[in-house]
Structures are given as structure tokens and as C-alpha cells.
Amino acid sequence: MLLDAHKDKPEVIQRFVEEAQSGGQLQHPGIATIYELGQFADKRPFFAMKLVKGETLSKLLADRGEPTADRGKFIGIFEQICQTMAYAHSRGVIHRDLKPANIMVGAFGEVQVMDWGLAKVLQVGGVADEKSRSISNRARASFRRCAPTSAATHRGNSARMVPRRKWAA
């Protein structure tokens, strides 16, 4: 749910709703399912999603004794992240905040890409089939309110940004 402190900030409310909408259109084992998007009596939005248990990739990487420890395990995690992102990209959705802190790894190796709050729905869905194009069209209609990101707009964590984005911000 949106925190009470943000209930009077239209731009925060819009981002919150857009996160639910972009995540809700993506049905993949590597993306937590969004079950419902709604509004409380005080007009604050909420969304209900799958409970994801596990550790962040950031924590798992930090807990290693040395950089080469569990290399095979981490390559497997990376492969699952790549598959998830390939699916999202085929549906015309770009995450824009992919970092180890936004990856959850479960006790049995299941990987979930989290925090789709900065996601961008592209105008064209790439090489997706007709069904995904209609999904992309519905998403575009839902996101028409979304202001385009300009080169001067800084979003995300600058510590994990590509250097040219840091300099442009």
C-alpha cells in the first residue's frame, strides 16, 4: 500500500499505480504475480501480490567469502534473471532499475525480479507475437499519463547507474 505520507503526492501515486500495472501485465515465473489493484476508503492505492520469501541477490553476493565462491549457483541465478528480462522485453517492458537489491532468491533457487516501479512500456513490443502486441497496446493505453523520461531526469540509484547516465543527470 502507498504510505500515508505520500497520499497527497500525485506523481508518487501515479508511479505506484504504474508499478502495479506494468507488473500485472507480465505473467512469468520470475516475476511476482500481482493479484489486485485497488483503493482504500481514504483514496490511497494498494496492490496485492504474491508473497516472495528469500534473500536479495545483493545479500547473497555480500555473504560470499570470496568472489569465486558458489560461481555455478550465481551463474544459474544470472541465467534466470536473463530469461525473466527477455520475457519482459518481448512484451515491451523495460525494468530500468535492475540491480542485485531488486532480485530475490528463494530457498530452493527460485529467482524473482522485483520492484517494477521505474518500468517503462515501449511503443513497440519488439519481436513478440500478435497476442503480446495486444497486451502492449493495452499497456500503452494505461500508461498514456506517464511523462516520458528525459535525459535530465534522474531515476534509480546512482551508485548502480551506468556512468554515462550519472554524468547526464
VEXTI-215891 format. One line per 10 residues: their letters; for each residue x, y, z of N, C-alpha, C, O. Coordinates in steps of 0.1 Angstrom, whole numbers, plus 2048, in hexadecimal, padded with zeros to 3 digits. Each point is the difference from the previous one (the first is absolute). Example, Ala and Ser with C-alpha at 12.3 -4.5 7.8 and 13.67 -1.06 7.14 Angstrom:
residues 2
as) 884/7C7/84E/7F7/80C/800/809/80C/800/80A/800/807; 7F2/80B/7F2/809/80B/800/7F8/80B/808/805/80B/801
***
This chain:
residues 169
mlldahkdkp) 808/7F4/800/7F8/80C/800/809/80C/800/80B/800/805; 7EF/80B/7F6/807/80D/800/801/805/80E/7F5/801/807; 816/804/7FD/801/805/80E/7F8/80D/801/7FF/808/7F6; 7FC/7FA/816/7F7/80C/803/807/80D/7FC/7FA/809/7FC; 813/7F7/807/808/80C/7FD/800/805/7F1/803/80B/7FD; 7F9/7EB/7FA/800/803/7F2/7F3/802/7FA/7FE/801/7F4; 7F7/7FE/814/7F3/800/7FA/7FC/80C/7F9/7F6/800/7F8; 811/80C/80A/7FC/80C/7FA/80B/804/7F5/801/80C/7FC; 806/7EA/7FF/80B/802/7F6/7FC/7F9/7F3/803/7F4/7FF; 7F6/813/7F8/7FB/7F9/7F4/80B/7F9/7F8/7FD/7F5/7FB
eviqrfveea) 80F/810/804/80B/7F9/7F9/804/7F3/806/803/7F7/7F9; 7FC/809/815/804/7F3/807/7F4/7F6/7FE/803/7F4/7FE; 7F1/811/803/7F4/7F7/7FE/801/7FA/7F2/7FD/7F4/7FE; 806/815/7F8/801/7FB/7F2/80A/7F5/7FE/7FE/7F6/7FA; 80E/80C/80C/80B/7F6/7FF/7FC/7F3/807/802/7F5/7FA; 7F7/80C/811/7FB/7F4/807/7F6/7F8/7F8/802/7F4/7FF; 7F5/813/7FB/7F6/7F9/7F8/806/7FA/7F3/7FD/7F5/7FC; 80D/813/7FE/807/7FB/7F4/808/7F3/803/801/7F7/7F8; 805/809/814/807/7F4/804/7F7/7F4/800/804/7F5/7FB; 7F0/80C/80B/7F7/7F5/801/7FB/7FC/7F1/7FF/7F5/7FD
qsggqlqhpg) 7FF/815/7FB/7FB/7FE/7F2/80B/7F9/7F8/7FD/7F6/7F9; 80F/80E/808/80B/7FA/7F8/803/7F2/805/802/7F7/7F8; 7FE/807/815/802/7F3/806/7F4/7F7/7FD/802/7F4/7FE; 7F2/811/802/7F4/7F8/7FE/7FF/7FB/7F2/7F9/7F5/7FE; 80D/811/7F8/7FF/7FB/7F2/80A/7F5/7FD/7FF/7FA/7F6; 80A/804/813/80B/7F6/7FE/7FE/7F4/808/800/800/80C; 7FD/7F5/7ED/7FD/7F3/807/80C/7F7/7FD/801/7FA/7F5; 808/805/814/80C/7F8/7FE/805/7FB/80E/7FE/807/80A; 808/7ED/7F7/804/7FA/80D/80B/809/807/801/7FF/80C; 806/80A/7EC/80A/809/806/7FA/80D/804/808/809/804
iatiyelgqf) 7EB/7F9/7FB/7FA/80D/804/7F5/7FD/80A/7F7/7F8/7FC; 809/80F/80F/7F5/7FD/80A/7F3/804/7FA/7FE/80B/7FB; 7F8/7ED/807/7F2/802/7FB/7FA/80B/808/800/801/80C; 7F9/808/7EC/7F8/80B/806/7F2/7FB/800/7FA/7FD/7F5; 7FF/802/817/7F3/7FA/800/7F5/80B/7FF/7F5/7FD/7FA; 80D/80E/80C/7F6/80B/800/806/80D/801/80A/802/807; 7F0/808/7F3/803/80E/802/7F3/807/804/7F6/7FE/7FA; 80B/809/811/7F4/806/806/803/80D/807/80B/806/7FF; 7EA/7FF/808/801/80D/807/7F9/7FE/80E/7F5/7FB/800; 812/80A/80A/7F9/801/80D/7F6/80B/801/7FF/808/7F6
adkrpffamk) 7F9/7F8/814/7F6/80B/802/806/80E/800/7F9/809/7FC; 813/7F8/809/807/80D/800/807/804/7F3/807/809/7FF; 7F6/7EF/7F6/805/802/7F2/80E/7FC/7FE/805/801/7F5; 802/7F9/815/80E/7FB/7FE/7FF/7F3/7F8/7F8/7F7/804; 810/808/7F2/800/7F3/7F8/808/7F5/807/808/803/809; 7F4/7F1/7F4/808/7F4/804/800/7F6/7F5/7F8/800/7F7; 812/7F7/80A/7FF/7F4/7F8/804/7F4/808/809/801/809; 7F1/7F4/7F4/803/7F3/806/808/7F8/7F7/7FC/7FE/7F4; 80F/7FC/811/808/7F8/7F7/805/7F3/808/7FE/7FF/80C; 808/7F8/7EC/805/7F4/806/80A/804/80B/809/808/7FE
lvkgetlskl) 7F7/7F0/80D/80A/802/80A/80D/7F9/7FB/800/7F4/7FD; 80A/813/803/80D/7FB/7FC/809/7FF/80C/804/80A/806; 800/7EA/7FD/80A/7FD/80B/80D/7FD/7FA/802/7FA/7F6; 809/80A/811/80D/7FD/7FC/80A/80C/804/7FD/808/809; 80E/7F8/7F1/80A/80A/802/802/808/7F3/7FE/7FA/7F5; 807/812/80C/803/807/7F4/80D/7FB/7FB/809/7FB/807; 7F9/807/7EC/80C/7FC/7F9/80C/808/806/80B/7FB/802; 7F2/811/802/80A/809/806/805/7FA/80D/80C/800/802; 7EC/7FB/806/804/7FA/80D/808/7F3/7FD/80A/7FE/806; 7F1/7FA/7F1/807/7F4/7FD/80E/802/7FA/80A/7F9/804
ladrgeptad) 7F8/811/7F4/80D/804/7FB/809/805/80B/80C/7FD/800; 7EE/80B/809/808/806/80B/805/7F5/80A/80A/801/806; 7EE/7F5/7FB/802/7F5/80A/80B/7F6/7FB/804/7F7/808; 800/80A/7EC/80A/7F7/7FA/80E/802/807/803/80C/803; 804/7EA/7FF/80E/802/806/809/806/7F6/809/808/804; 7F6/7F4/7EF/809/805/7F6/7F7/801/7F3/7F6/7F9/7FF; 80F/80F/7F7/7F8/802/7F4/7FD/7F4/7F8/7F6/7FF/7F9; 813/7F7/808/7FD/7F3/7F8/7F8/7F6/807/7FD/7F6/7FA; 7FF/80D/813/7F8/7F6/807/7F2/7FE/7FA/7FA/80A/7FC; 802/7EA/803/7F3/7FC/7FA/7FD/806/7F2/7F5/804/7FD
rgkfigifeq) 816/7FC/7FB/7FF/805/7F3/7F5/7FA/7F8/7F8/807/7F9; 806/7EC/807/7F6/7F9/7F9/7F2/804/804/7F7/802/7F8; 807/800/815/7F3/804/805/7FC/80E/7FB/7F5/802/7FC; 815/807/804/7FE/80E/7FB/7FE/801/7F1/7F8/808/7FB; 80E/7EF/7FE/7FE/7FF/7F1/7F2/7FC/7FE/7F9/805/7F7; 802/7F1/810/7F2/7FB/7FF/7F6/80C/803/7F6/801/7F9; 80D/806/812/7F7/80C/803/800/80A/7F5/7F6/805/7FC; 816/7FE/7FF/801/809/7F5/7F8/7FC/7F3/7FA/808/7FA; 807/7EB/803/7F8/7FA/7F5/7F1/802/802/7F9/804/7F7; 802/7FA/815/7F2/802/803/7FC/80F/7FF/7F5/803/7FB
icqtmayahs) 814/806/809/7FE/80E/7FE/7FF/804/7F2/7F7/807/7FB; 812/7F3/7FD/800/803/7F1/7F3/7FB/7FA/7FB/807/7F7; 801/7ED/80C/7F3/7FB/7FB/7F4/809/803/7F8/803/7F8; 808/801/815/7F5/809/804/800/80D/7F9/7F6/805/7FB; 816/801/803/801/80D/7F9/7FD/7FE/7F1/7FA/809/7FA; 80A/7EC/800/7FD/7FE/7F2/7F1/7FF/7FE/7FA/805/7F7; 7FF/7F5/813/7F1/7FF/7FF/7FA/80E/801/7F8/804/7F8; 80C/804/812/7FB/80D/802/803/809/7F3/7F7/807/7FB; 815/7F8/800/803/807/7F4/7F8/7FC/7F4/7FC/808/7F8; 801/7EB/807/7F7/7FB/7F5/7F2/806/801/7F9/800/7F6
rgvihrdlkp) 803/804/816/7F3/806/802/801/80F/800/7F6/807/803; 815/7FF/7F9/802/80E/7FF/802/807/80D/7FD/80C/801; 807/7ED/80A/802/807/80D/80F/800/803/806/7F5/800; 7FF/816/804/80E/802/804/800/803/80F/7F9/809/804; 80F/7F0/804/800/801/80F/805/80D/804/7FA/807/808; 812/7FD/7F4/807/80D/802/806/801/80F/805/80B/803; 7FA/7EB/805/806/801/80D/805/7F2/804/7FF/7FC/80C; 806/7FD/7EB/805/7F2/802/80D/801/808/80A/805/7FB; 7F7/7F5/811/80C/800/808/7FE/7F5/80A/7F5/7FB/802; 816/800/804/7FF/7F5/80A/7F6/802/80B/7FA/7F6/805
animvgafge) 804/816/800/7F6/802/80A/7F2/7FE/7FC/7F7/7FE/808; 806/802/7EB/7F3/7FD/7FA/7FE/7F2/7FB/7F6/7FE/7F9; 813/7F9/80B/7FE/7F2/7FC/7FF/7F8/80D/808/801/809; 7ED/7F7/7F8/7FE/7F7/80B/803/7F2/7FC/7FD/7FC/7F5; 80A/7FD/814/804/7F2/7FE/7FA/7F8/80B/803/802/80C; 7F5/7F4/7F1/7F9/7F8/80A/809/7F4/804/80B/7FE/7FB; 7F0/7FB/810/808/7F6/806/803/7F4/7F6/809/7F9/802; 7EF/806/7F4/802/7F5/7F6/805/805/7F3/800/7F9/7F6; 806/813/80A/806/805/7F4/7F7/808/7F7/804/804/7F5; 7EF/7FD/80E/7F7/808/7F8/804/80F/800/804/805/80B
vqvmdwglak) 7FB/801/7E9/805/80E/7FF/7F4/809/7FC/7F9/7FC/7F6; 805/80F/810/7F6/80A/7FD/806/80D/7FE/808/805/808; 7F5/802/7ED/804/80E/7FD/7F5/808/806/7F4/7FF/7FD; 810/80A/80D/7F6/808/807/801/80F/7FC/809/804/7F8; 7EE/804/80E/800/80F/800/800/805/7F1/80A/804/7FB; 7EA/7FB/7FF/7FE/805/7F3/7FB/80E/7FF/7F9/804/7F7; 809/804/814/7FC/80D/801/805/80A/7F6/7FA/80A/7FE; 812/7F3/7FC/805/809/7F6/7FF/7FB/7F2/806/805/7F7; 7F2/7F0/808/7FE/7F9/7F3/7FB/80A/7F6/7F8/809/803; 80B/7F4/7F0/7FC/808/7F5/7FA/7F7/7F6/806/7F6/7FC
vlqvggvade) 7EE/80D/7FF/7FA/7F8/7F5/803/807/7F3/7FD/80C/7FE; 809/7EC/7F9/805/806/7F4/7F4/801/7F6/7F6/7FA/801; 80C/80E/7F5/7F6/802/7F6/7FE/7F4/7F7/7F5/7FD/7FC; 816/7FB/802/7FF/7F4/7F8/806/7F5/808/80A/802/807; 7EF/7F2/7F9/804/7F5/809/80B/7F8/7FA/802/7F4/805; 806/810/7F1/80B/7F7/7FB/7FB/7F5/7F7/7F8/802/7F7; 80D/7F2/80C/7FD/7F5/7F7/7F5/7F7/805/7FF/7F4/7FD; 7F9/812/80C/7F5/7F8/806/7F5/7FC/7F6/7FF/807/7F6; 7F9/7EF/80D/7F6/7FC/7F7/7F4/809/801/800/80A/808; 7F5/7F4/7F1/7F4/809/7FF/7FA/801/80E/7FB/80B/804
ksrsisnrar) 804/7EA/804/7FA/801/80D/807/809/809/7FA/809/807; 814/7F7/7F9/807/809/809/7FF/80E/7FA/801/809/808; 7FD/7F9/7EB/7FE/80D/7FB/7F3/806/806/800/80C/803; 7F6/7EC/7FE/7F4/806/805/801/803/80F/7FA/809/805; 80E/7EF/802/804/803/80E/807/80D/801/7FD/809/808; 80D/7F9/7EF/808/80C/800/7F7/80C/7FD/801/80B/805; 7F5/7F3/7F2/7F7/80B/7FC/7F7/804/80D/7FE/80C/802; 7FD/7EA/805/7F9/803/80C/809/807/80A/7FB/80A/807; 811/7F2/7FA/809/806/80A/803/80F/7FC/800/809/809; 802/7F9/7EA/802/80E/7FC/7F4/809/803/802/80B/804
asfrrcapts) 7F2/7EF/7FA/7F4/808/803/800/803/80F/7FB/80B/804; 809/7EC/805/800/802/80E/80B/80A/804/7FE/807/80B; 80C/7FB/7ED/80C/808/804/800/80D/7F9/80A/807/801; 7EC/7FD/7F8/800/80D/7F9/803/80C/809/805/80A/7FC; 7F7/7F4/811/802/80B/80A/80F/801/803/804/80A/806; 804/7EC/7F7/80E/7FF/805/808/80A/7F8/800/800/7F4; 807/809/813/808/80A/7F9/80D/7F9/7FC/806/7F8/807; 7FE/80B/7ED/80D/7FA/7FB/80C/804/808/800/80B/805; 809/7EC/7FC/80C/803/808/80A/808/7F6/802/7FB/7F5; 803/810/810/809/808/7F8/80E/7FD/804/802/7FA/80B
aathrgnsar) 808/80A/7EE/80E/7FE/804/803/807/80D/809/7FC/807; 7F0/80F/7FC/803/807/80C/7F9/7FA/80C/802/805/80C; 7F5/7F1/7F2/7F9/7FA/80B/808/7F5/806/804/7F7/7F9; 7FE/809/814/808/7F6/807/7F7/7F7/807/7F9/805/809; 806/7EE/7F4/7F8/7F6/807/809/7F5/804/809/7FC/7F8; 7F4/7FD/813/808/7F5/804/80C/803/809/800/80C/805; 808/7EB/7FD/80B/801/80A/80D/804/7F8/805/7F8/7F8; 801/814/80A/80B/804/7F9/80C/7F7/802/80A/800/7F8; 7F7/7F9/814/80B/7F8/803/801/7F4/7F6/80A/7FA/7FE; 7EA/802/7FC/800/7F5/7F7/7FD/804/7F1/7FE/7F8/7F8
mvprrkwaa) 803/815/806/7FD/805/7F2/80C/7FF/7F7/80B/800/805; 7F2/7FE/7EF/80A/800/7F5/807/80E/801/7F9/80A/801; 814/7F7/7FE/807/80D/802/7FA/80B/7F7/7FF/80B/805; 7FE/7F2/7EF/7FB/80B/7F7/7F3/805/805/7FD/80C/7FE; 7FB/7EC/809/7F3/805/806/803/809/80C/7F9/80A/802; 811/7F2/806/804/809/80B/804/80E/7FB/7FC/80A/806; 80C/7F6/7F0/805/80D/7FB/7F5/808/7FA/800/80C/801; 7F6/7ED/7F9/7F5/808/7F9/7F7/805/80B/7F9/80A/7FD; 806/7F0/80E/7F6/804/80A/804/80D/807/7F8/805/809
***
